[in-house]
């Protein structure tokens, strides 16, 4: 046995046991199946034992897995309770908002006004694209701004706005001077992609077709930096093209692509006042 294990790995182990398969557990956790398998194998390596037998009849716990399971459940539950106790310890309830880039579009201002009006506090967490739930899956955020399609799971979402998509190109790219581009114009271009763990969201921002992937980026800022360096091109929302504007990148409309949708999301069944108030403040009147 070598090194301390991570709470995330224990949570993943419990999720696999409860779901009965890596596929179902990966969907519930908003991670890719290969990433989930890798983390469980890492847990087994740290403990120096095999926890699960992967046979033709499905997954079964080994004796070591049976011994670990109740402790893992308790640790995961205790941490969730500790996190909630810490949040409640403040003088006012805190709404933790997840986002993967600066949202703008007057949405954050409206959310701040609504939380202040009710005596709540607002905390913003920037989260990488590797977690397409923007912190909702592991409970580190209460509501989140997310781009659809939403990864399957126990989340609710409401669309806030729809925007055309553009393609971000280096300023000296041969296509940068064109007023618009068609999807076919991008067929041979290397792309900057979201991480594979982003699942369907990655495919949406690749235009829904097979691409030559030049590099992966965990953040919108990282994607734009990769474009500016000449590594590849990237699809981007029209509003984000304005928010992330820089002189060495040009964003050209691609009108034949379906628009993108920005939504507010929260965990299904979370009917706390601060969550309901946040969603109500953001939805179009």
C-alpha positions in Angstrom: 0.0 0.0 0.0 1.5 3.3 -1.0 0.3 6.9 -0.6 -3.0 8.4 0.5 -6.1 7.8 -1.6 -8.2 10.7 -2.9 -11.9 11.2 -1.9 -12.8 11.4 -5.6 -11.4 7.9 -6.2 -13.5 6.6 -3.3 -16.6 8.3 -4.6 -16.0 6.8 -8.0 -15.5 3.3 -6.5 -18.8 3.6 -4.6 -20.6 4.9 -7.8 -19.4 1.9 -9.8 -20.6 -0.5 -7.2 -24.0 1.1 -6.9 -24.5 1.3 -10.7 -23.2 -2.2 -11.3 -21.2 -1.1 -14.3 -18.6 1.4 -15.4 -20.9 2.7 -18.2 -23.8 3.6 -16.0 -21.5 5.0 -13.3 -19.7 7.2 -15.8 -22.9 8.7 -17.0 -24.0 9.5 -13.5 -20.7 11.1 -12.7 -20.4 13.1 -15.9 -17.0 11.5 -16.8 -15.9 9.3 -19.6 -15.8 5.5 -19.1 -12.1 5.3 -19.8 -11.4 8.1 -17.2 -13.5 6.3 -14.6 -11.8 3.0 -15.2 -8.4 4.7 -14.9 -9.3 6.2 -11.5 -10.6 3.0 -10.1 -7.4 1.2 -11.3 -5.4 4.0 -9.6 -7.2 3.4 -6.4 -6.5 -0.3 -6.6 -2.8 0.5 -7.3 -2.6 2.8 -4.3 -4.1 0.2 -2.0 -2.2 -2.7 -3.6 -5.3 -4.9 -4.0 -7.9 -5.7 -6.6 -11.3 -4.3 -5.6 -13.5 -5.5 -8.4 -13.6 -8.5 -10.6 -14.6 -7.7 -14.2 -16.0 -11.0 -15.5 -18.5 -11.9 -18.3 -21.3 -11.9 -15.8 -20.6 -8.3 -14.8 -18.8 -6.6 -11.9 -18.4 -8.3 -8.5 -16.6 -7.1 -5.4 -13.5 -8.9 -4.2 -13.1 -9.6 -0.5 -10.9 -6.5 -0.4 -13.6 -4.5 -2.1 -16.3 -5.7 0.3 -14.0 -4.6 3.2 -13.5 -1.2 1.7 -17.0 -0.4 0.6 -18.6 0.6 4.0 -15.6 2.8 4.9 -15.7 4.4 1.5 -19.4 5.1 1.8 -18.9 6.7 5.2 -16.1 8.9 4.1 -18.0 10.1 1.0 -21.1 10.8 3.1 -19.1 12.5 5.9 -17.4 14.8 3.5 -20.7 15.9 1.9 -22.1 16.7 5.4 -18.9 18.6 6.3 -19.1 20.6 3.1 -22.7 21.5 3.8 -21.9 22.4 7.4 -19.1 24.7 6.3 -21.4 26.5 3.9 -24.1 26.9 6.5 -21.6 28.3 9.0 -21.5 31.8 7.4 -23.8 34.6 8.4 -25.8 34.2 5.2 -26.4 31.4 2.7 -23.9 31.3 -0.1 -24.9 30.5 -3.7 -22.0 28.8 -5.4 -22.1 29.4 -9.2 -20.1 27.3 -11.6 -19.0 28.6 -15.0 -16.4 27.6 -17.6 -15.7 31.1 -18.9 -16.8 34.6 -18.2 -20.5 34.6 -19.0 -21.2 38.3 -19.4 -24.5 39.0 -21.3 -25.8 40.7 -18.1 -26.5 37.3 -16.6 -24.0 37.5 -13.7 -25.2 41.0 -12.8 -28.8 39.8 -12.6 -27.8 36.8 -10.4 -25.8 39.1 -8.1 -28.8 41.4 -7.7 -31.2 38.5 -6.9 -28.9 37.0 -4.3 -28.3 40.3 -2.6 -32.0 41.1 -2.5 -32.6 37.9 -0.5 -29.7 38.3 1.8 -27.7 35.6 0.1 -24.0 35.7 -0.8 -22.6 34.8 -4.3 -19.4 32.9 -4.9 -18.2 32.1 -8.5 -16.1 29.1 -9.4 -14.4 28.8 -12.7 -14.3 25.1 -13.7 -12.5 23.5 -16.6 -14.2 21.9 -19.5 -13.1 18.5 -18.2 -16.2 18.7 -15.9 -19.1 19.6 -18.3 -21.5 19.8 -15.3 -19.5 22.8 -14.0 -19.3 21.4 -10.5 -22.9 20.2 -10.2 -21.9 16.5 -10.4 -19.7 16.5 -7.3 -21.7 19.1 -5.4 -19.2 21.9 -5.4 -21.6 24.3 -7.1 -25.3 25.0 -6.6 -26.2 26.3 -10.0 -24.1 26.6 -13.1 -24.0 28.2 -16.5 -23.5 25.4 -19.0 -23.6 25.0 -22.8 -25.9 22.3 -24.1 -26.1 19.4 -24.8 -26.1 18.6 -21.2 -24.4 15.4 -20.2 -27.0 12.9 -19.0 -27.6 12.8 -15.3 -29.8 14.1 -12.5 -29.7 17.7 -13.6 -32.3 20.2 -14.6 -31.6 22.9 -17.1 -33.4 25.9 -18.7 -32.1 27.6 -21.8 -31.2 31.3 -21.3 -30.2 32.3 -24.8 -29.3 31.0 -28.2 -26.4 32.4 -30.2 -24.9 31.7 -33.6 -21.5 30.0 -33.7 -18.3 31.5 -35.1 -15.0 29.9 -35.9 -11.9 31.5 -34.2 -8.9 31.7 -36.6 -5.4 33.2 -36.3 -5.6 36.7 -37.7 -3.2 35.8 -40.5 -5.1 32.7 -41.5 -6.1 32.6 -45.2 -9.8 32.3 -44.3 -9.8 35.1 -41.7 -10.7 37.8 -44.3 -13.9 36.0 -45.4 -17.2 37.6 -44.2 -18.7 34.1 -43.5 -17.6 30.5 -43.8 -19.4 27.3 -44.5 -18.8 24.0 -42.6 -17.1 22.6 -45.7 -14.5 25.4 -45.6 -13.3 23.9 -42.3 -13.1 20.3 -43.3 -9.3 20.2 -43.6 -8.6 22.5 -40.7 -6.9 21.1 -37.5 -9.2 21.9 -34.5 -8.7 22.8 -30.9 -11.0 20.4 -29.0 -12.6 20.2 -25.6 -11.3 17.3 -23.4 -12.7 13.8 -24.2 -14.3 13.8 -20.7 -16.6 16.6 -22.0 -18.4 13.9 -24.0 -21.3 15.2 -26.3 -20.2 18.7 -25.6 -16.9 18.1 -27.2 -18.6 16.8 -30.4 -21.0 19.7 -30.5 -18.1 22.2 -30.5 -16.4 20.2 -33.2 -19.4 20.8 -35.4 -20.7 17.2 -35.1 -18.2 15.7 -37.6 -14.9 14.0 -37.5 -12.0 16.4 -37.2 -8.3 16.4 -37.1 -7.5 17.4 -33.5 -4.5 19.5 -33.1 -4.7 20.1 -29.3 -7.2 19.8 -26.4 -8.0 22.8 -24.2 -9.5 22.7 -20.7 -10.7 26.3 -20.8 -12.1 28.8 -23.3 -9.1 31.0 -22.6 -6.7 28.1 -23.3 -8.6 27.4 -26.6 -8.2 31.0 -27.8 -4.5 31.0 -26.9 -4.1 27.8 -28.9 -5.8 29.4 -31.9 -3.7 32.5 -31.6 -0.5 30.4 -31.6 -1.6 28.8 -34.9 -2.2 25.4 -33.4 -5.7 25.1 -34.8 -9.1 26.7 -35.2 -12.1 26.5 -32.7 -15.8 27.0 -32.8 -17.0 29.6 -30.4 -20.3 31.3 -29.4 -20.9 34.7 -30.8 -21.1 36.3 -27.4 -17.9 34.6 -26.3 -16.2 35.9 -29.4 -16.8 39.4 -28.0 -15.8 38.5 -24.5 -12.6 36.8 -25.5 -11.7 39.2 -28.3 -8.0 39.8 -29.0 -6.1 41.4 -31.9 -4.4 38.2 -33.1 -7.6 36.2 -33.4 -10.5 36.7 -35.8 -13.9 35.1 -35.3 -15.9 34.5 -38.6 -19.6 33.6 -38.6 -20.5 30.1 -39.7 -24.2 30.6 -40.4 -25.0 27.1 -41.6 -24.2 25.6 -38.2 -27.0 25.2 -35.6 -26.9 27.9 -32.9 -25.5 27.1 -29.5 -27.6 27.3 -26.3 -26.5 28.6 -22.9 -28.5 27.3 -20.0 -28.7 27.5 -16.2 -28.5 24.1 -14.6 -29.0 22.7 -11.1 -29.4 19.3 -9.4 -32.8 17.7 -9.8 -34.8 18.0 -6.6 -32.7 20.8 -5.2 -35.5 23.1 -4.2 -33.7 25.4 -1.8 -34.8 29.0 -1.8 -31.4 30.3 -3.0 -31.4 27.9 -6.0 -35.0 28.7 -7.0 -34.3 32.4 -6.6 -31.2 32.2 -8.8 -33.0 30.3 -11.6 -36.0 32.7 -11.5 -33.7 35.7 -11.7 -32.0 34.3 -14.8 -35.0 33.0 -16.8 -36.4 35.4 -19.5 -39.4 37.2 -18.2 
